[in-house]
Amino acid sequence: MFFETIAGENANRLKKVLISDKHFNPDNIKRVVKSDIFNVLTNYADVLPEDLNLEIEILENGDYEIICRAVCKRLKIFGALPDNY
């Protein structure tokens, strides 16, 4: 019974990964996410596209981990936020 449970969990994890790989191109997803993050970061900092590093990893359980690192030349200074923010 124990081994059947482990085999079932592994099969589900493999199925999730295979379905994800079939429907999505990882390089394309990475490019789109990096572009979106870059657009947001430029609102808050002076950053160049080559100074933004993005990694997407598939964890053992089939979930995704997104790691983003950016080197910014400076942060943009904003006034105080409203009290109701």
C-alpha positions, 0 to 999 in steps of 0.5 A, a space after each residue: 500500500 505504501 509503495 502504491 501511494 508513492 507511485 501514485 504521487 510520482 505519476 501525478 507529479 510526472 503528469 503535471 510536468 509533462 502537461 506543462 511542458 506540452 502546453 508551454 514553451 519554457 523559454 517563451 514564458 521566461 522571456 514574457 515574464 522577464 519583460 513584464 517584471 522589467 516594465 514594473 521595475 522601471 517604474 521604481 528603479 533605473 535598471 537595464 534589461 541585461 541587469 535583470 536575471 530571471 530563472 524558472 525552475 520546476 520543483 520536484 512536486 511539479 510546482 514552479 519557482 521563479 527567481 528574479 534578481 536585478 541590479 539597479 543603478 538607483 531607486 526612484 524617490 517617491 513622495 509619501 503614500 496617502 494614508 488610505 493606501 
